[in-house]
Amino acid sequence: MAAANRPNPPKGAALITKKEVDDTRAALRSIDKTVSQYVEAQRLLAGLEKREEEGRKAEAALLAQYRDDDITGRKEFATLMENSFLKKGMDVHVSISGPKGTTLTIRYILMSRPIVYQVLNETDFVKNRKGDGFKKAVFTDGYKQTWTYDLTK
């Protein structure tokens, strides 16, 4: 591990590889309770776990920020979704709205309560749209009927 900690690593290079971390973890876990270094090994393992958890949280926060700011990605998704419906012969209009494009609107003249129910309850639509950064889904027939679903729940 010490050899991998270069003071001025090339840009994008990992200071320590995942394999080195895994090997170190395995070595620390292999220390027997009867050995005097056992207590220090456990302290190091706990510190490693804590750092990894901090890293996971930081990564999640960064991904959430990117996802929330990815208006272009949501526009592309809406276009792809609409084109997918058109290829199937369905006249469905898909658009995004809101300051950061977090509202997804699906307009289909045959939109009905059973269709909305099936999309929301029998598919991965909600989970996948949350992952795309959408906060609200609006289903409408384009005339009188509109169903709005809060994706943040």
KAMOTA-V98113 format. One record per pair of residues at least 24 apart in sequence whose ideal C-beta (glycine too) atoms are under 7 Angstrom apart, sorted by sequence separation. I is the first residue (numbers start at 1). J is the second residue. If there is no record, write none. Layout:
i	j
I	J
I	J
//
This chain:
i	j
104	129
126	151
75	101
78	104
74	101
111	139
71	100
111	140
120	149
71	101
104	134
111	141
69	100
102	133
116	147
68	100
102	134
103	135
109	141
102	135
103	136
104	137
105	138
106	139
107	140
108	141
109	142
102	136
111	145
103	138
105	140
107	142
77	132
74	132
74	133
74	134
70	133
68	133
67	133
//
